[in-house]
């Protein structure tokens, strides 16, 4: 039985957050920022040399033990849980943008190709923004994926793209599914949705609680900081690992993206043990230096005694005994 309430909606059916957006901050796309990132990005927003990536092959994944986790980039995470493979927010495209001839370009290739992925028990989606939902990747993954787990409305996009309806499950906040020995629950986030200027908030956004019987994991998707983290931590925590957004932030929109100090506070609210910062290291989606999310969250984690893990893209993380990783983003 869940205490999480369904997502609120406006009279015309659009989803809203539980905390009203302050009039002084943005709650949607920042067109001026998008223009700057497209045509005049500050040099520090991108690495000036290739970043280290651990390549993965199908043989590597076939040999991986249970409770393995791999960051593939941005918020795309591959996990082997109770013998089955799960993938979050799959983005394998070159650019996180409606078209592939312009827009934020990847810093690195994915550690593994779509064709080398093993059969997936499920794909876990948090919302429909382009840096979290890659049309080409989803249609390719349909050949090897049993289930697509989506917040409300996102599943309709998938069936519109040709994904069989019987393989799509849609959830409101507080709803979930037990499958493959896992319990997965869609939980609140504070964000927005849409893939054009006309469809804003027609689909829902969410975070996810993943319970394996051995581990409790939290995947934030995208979210501003809000009191929902405390409620989730109280109901579902403590968590062995929190995968929390730490990147693409700006002083103009804390309502929809967390700053590193808020990420650390959210981890505390969730009653997390290990913190894995995500939503960074792959695309330039804000005007801060590309290394800043790592440096700032590492400093804050050290100050607050938080166990921080920062595996490089493609490096295995053992969920049973996580390691701290190294500061691979420092290229000096």
C-alpha positions in Angstrom: 0.0 0.0 0.0 1.5 3.4 -1.0 1.1 6.8 0.6 2.3 8.6 -2.5 -0.5 10.5 -4.1 -1.3 10.6 -7.8 0.2 13.4 -9.9 -2.0 16.5 -9.9 -3.5 17.8 -13.2 -4.9 21.0 -14.5 -8.4 21.4 -15.8 -7.2 20.8 -19.4 -5.5 17.5 -18.4 -1.9 18.7 -18.2 0.2 17.3 -15.4 1.6 19.6 -12.7 4.0 19.4 -9.7 2.9 19.2 -6.1 4.8 22.4 -5.3 3.7 25.4 -7.3 6.4 27.0 -9.4 7.6 30.4 -8.0 6.9 33.1 -10.6 10.5 34.2 -10.4 12.0 31.0 -11.9 11.6 29.2 -15.1 9.7 25.9 -15.3 10.2 25.0 -18.9 12.5 25.3 -21.9 14.9 28.3 -21.8 15.0 29.4 -25.4 17.8 32.0 -24.8 19.9 29.3 -23.2 19.2 26.8 -26.0 20.3 29.5 -28.5 23.6 30.1 -26.6 24.4 26.4 -26.4 23.7 25.9 -30.1 25.6 28.9 -31.5 27.9 30.4 -28.8 28.7 27.8 -26.1 31.4 28.8 -23.5 34.4 26.6 -24.2 34.4 25.2 -20.6 31.1 23.5 -21.2 32.8 20.7 -23.3 36.0 18.7 -22.6 39.0 19.8 -24.7 40.1 16.2 -25.2 38.5 12.7 -25.3 37.3 11.6 -21.9 38.1 8.1 -20.7 35.5 5.4 -21.4 35.7 1.7 -20.6 34.4 -0.1 -23.7 32.0 -3.0 -23.2 31.3 -6.0 -25.4 28.5 -8.5 -25.4 31.0 -11.0 -24.0 31.7 -8.7 -21.1 28.0 -8.4 -20.3 27.3 -12.1 -20.7 30.1 -12.7 -18.1 28.9 -10.0 -15.7 27.8 -11.3 -12.3 24.4 -10.3 -10.8 24.1 -6.9 -9.1 26.2 -5.2 -11.8 25.7 -1.6 -12.8 27.2 0.3 -15.7 26.9 4.0 -16.6 26.6 4.3 -20.3 26.3 8.1 -20.4 24.1 10.9 -19.1 21.2 9.1 -17.3 21.4 5.8 -19.2 22.3 3.1 -16.8 22.5 -0.7 -17.5 21.8 -3.0 -14.5 21.8 -6.7 -14.0 19.3 -7.4 -11.2 18.1 -10.8 -10.1 19.5 -12.3 -13.3 17.7 -9.9 -15.7 19.0 -6.8 -17.5 17.4 -3.4 -17.1 18.1 -0.1 -18.8 17.2 3.4 -17.7 16.4 6.4 -20.0 18.1 5.1 -23.1 19.9 7.7 -25.2 22.4 6.4 -27.7 22.0 9.2 -30.4 24.8 11.6 -31.3 22.8 14.7 -30.2 20.1 15.2 -27.6 17.9 17.3 -29.9 14.9 16.9 -32.2 17.2 16.7 -35.2 20.7 15.1 -35.5 22.4 17.8 -37.6 22.5 20.3 -34.7 22.1 20.4 -30.9 24.1 19.2 -27.9 26.7 16.7 -29.2 27.9 13.8 -27.1 31.3 14.0 -25.4 31.9 10.3 -25.9 30.4 7.3 -27.7 28.3 4.9 -25.6 30.6 2.2 -24.1 28.5 -0.5 -25.7 26.5 -0.4 -29.0 22.8 -1.0 -29.2 23.5 -4.2 -31.2 25.8 -5.6 -28.4 23.3 -5.2 -25.6 21.9 -8.4 -24.1 18.2 -9.1 -24.0 16.5 -6.7 -21.6 13.9 -7.6 -19.0 12.8 -4.0 -19.1 13.5 -0.3 -20.0 12.7 2.2 -17.3 11.7 5.7 -18.5 11.5 8.8 -16.3 10.0 11.3 -18.9 10.0 12.2 -22.5 12.7 14.9 -23.0 15.2 14.2 -25.8 18.1 13.6 -23.4 16.1 10.8 -21.7 14.1 9.3 -24.5 15.8 8.6 -27.8 13.3 7.6 -30.5 15.8 5.6 -32.6 17.2 3.7 -29.5 13.7 2.8 -28.2 12.6 1.4 -31.6 15.8 -0.6 -31.8 15.5 -1.8 -28.3 12.0 -3.1 -29.0 13.5 -6.2 -30.6 15.2 -7.2 -27.4 13.1 -5.8 -24.6 10.2 -7.5 -22.7 8.7 -4.5 -21.0 8.8 -0.7 -21.2 7.9 1.0 -17.9 6.7 4.6 -18.4 5.0 7.4 -16.6 1.5 8.2 -17.8 1.4 9.4 -21.4 4.9 8.4 -22.3 3.7 4.9 -23.1 1.3 6.4 -25.6 4.3 7.9 -27.4 6.0 4.5 -27.5 2.9 2.7 -29.0 2.7 5.6 -31.5 6.2 4.7 -32.5 5.2 1.1 -33.1 6.0 -0.5 -29.8 3.5 -3.3 -29.1 1.0 -2.1 -26.5 1.2 -5.4 -24.5 4.8 -4.6 -23.8 4.2 -1.1 -22.5 3.1 -0.4 -18.9 2.2 3.2 -17.8 2.1 4.4 -14.2 1.0 7.3 -12.1 3.0 8.3 -9.0 2.6 5.6 -6.4 1.8 2.8 -8.9 4.2 0.0 -9.8 4.8 -3.5 -10.9 6.4 -6.7 -9.6 8.2 -8.6 -12.3 11.4 -10.5 -12.7 11.8 -10.7 -9.0 11.8 -6.9 -8.7 9.3 -4.4 -7.4 9.4 -1.1 -9.3 7.4 1.9 -8.2 7.0 5.2 -10.0 7.5 8.0 -7.5 7.2 11.8 -7.7 9.7 14.2 -9.2 9.5 17.9 -9.7 10.0 18.6 -13.4 8.1 19.1 -16.7 7.7 17.2 -20.0 7.2 17.6 -23.7 9.0 17.1 -27.0 7.7 20.3 -28.8 6.6 23.8 -28.0 2.9 22.6 -28.1 2.8 19.5 -26.0 4.2 20.7 -22.6 3.2 18.6 -19.6 0.8 16.4 -21.6 2.9 13.4 -20.3 4.0 12.7 -16.7 7.5 12.7 -15.3 8.7 10.5 -12.4 11.5 9.0 -10.4 11.7 5.2 -9.7 12.2 3.0 -6.7 13.7 -0.3 -7.6 13.6 -3.1 -5.0 15.4 -6.4 -5.7 15.0 -8.2 -2.4 18.8 -7.6 -1.8 19.1 -4.0 -2.7 17.0 -0.8 -2.7 17.9 1.6 -5.5 16.5 5.0 -6.3 16.7 6.6 -9.8 15.8 10.3 -9.9 15.2 11.0 -13.6 15.2 14.8 -13.7 13.9 16.8 -10.7 14.3 20.0 -8.9 14.7 19.7 -5.1 11.4 19.3 -3.2 10.0 17.7 -0.1 9.0 14.6 -2.1 12.4 13.1 -1.5 11.8 13.1 2.3 8.4 11.3 1.7 10.0 8.7 -0.6 12.8 8.1 1.8 10.4 7.7 4.7 8.2 5.2 2.8 10.8 3.3 0.7 14.2 3.9 2.3 16.9 3.5 3.3 18.4 3.1 -0.1 21.7 1.2 -0.8 22.3 3.5 -3.8 20.7 6.7 -5.0 21.3 7.6 -8.7 20.6 11.4 -8.5 20.7 14.2 -11.1 23.8 16.3 -10.7 24.2 18.3 -13.9 22.6 20.7 -16.3 21.7 23.2 -13.6 21.4 27.0 -13.6 20.4 29.7 -11.1 17.4 30.5 -13.3 15.8 27.1 -13.0 16.4 25.4 -9.6 12.7 24.4 -9.7 13.3 21.7 -12.3 17.0 20.8 -11.9 19.0 20.3 -8.7 22.2 22.1 -7.9 24.9 19.8 -6.4 24.2 20.9 -2.8 20.5 20.0 -3.4 21.6 16.6 -4.8 23.5 15.9 -1.5 20.5 17.1 0.5 18.1 14.8 -1.6 20.5 11.9 -0.9 20.2 12.6 2.8 16.4 12.9 2.6 16.2 9.6 0.8 18.3 8.0 3.5 20.8 6.8 0.9 24.0 5.0 1.6 26.0 5.4 -1.7 25.4 8.3 -4.1 26.0 8.0 -7.8 25.7 11.4 -9.6 24.1 11.1 -13.0 22.9 13.5 -15.7 26.4 14.7 -16.4 29.5 13.9 -18.4 27.9 13.3 -21.8 26.0 16.4 -23.1 26.4 20.1 -22.5 22.9 21.2 -21.5 23.8 24.3 -19.3 26.4 27.0 -19.1 28.5 25.6 -16.2 31.8 23.9 -16.8 31.4 20.2 -17.8 33.5 19.1 -14.9 31.7 21.3 -12.3 29.0 18.8 -11.3 31.6 16.2 -10.4 33.9 18.6 -8.6 31.2 20.2 -6.6 29.4 17.1 -5.6 32.7 15.4 -4.7 33.6 18.3 -2.4 30.2 18.3 -0.8 30.1 14.5 -0.3 33.5 14.7 1.4 32.3 17.5 3.7 29.1 15.6 4.7 30.7 12.2 5.0 28.7 10.7 2.1 29.9 7.6 0.3 30.3 8.8 -3.3 30.8 6.5 -6.3 32.0 7.9 -9.6 32.7 5.1 -12.1 33.8 6.1 -15.5 31.4 5.4 -18.4 31.4 1.6 -19.0 33.1 0.7 -15.7 31.4 -1.9 -13.6 30.0 -1.0 -10.3 29.3 -3.9 -7.9 26.0 -3.1 -6.1 27.0 -5.5 -3.3 30.3 -3.7 -2.6 30.4 -0.3 -4.4 33.8 1.4 -4.9 34.4 5.1 -4.9 35.9 5.2 -8.4 38.5 7.8 -9.4 38.3 11.4 -10.6 38.4 10.4 -14.2 37.0 13.8 -15.3 40.2 15.5 -14.3 42.2 15.7 -17.5 45.3 17.5 -16.2 
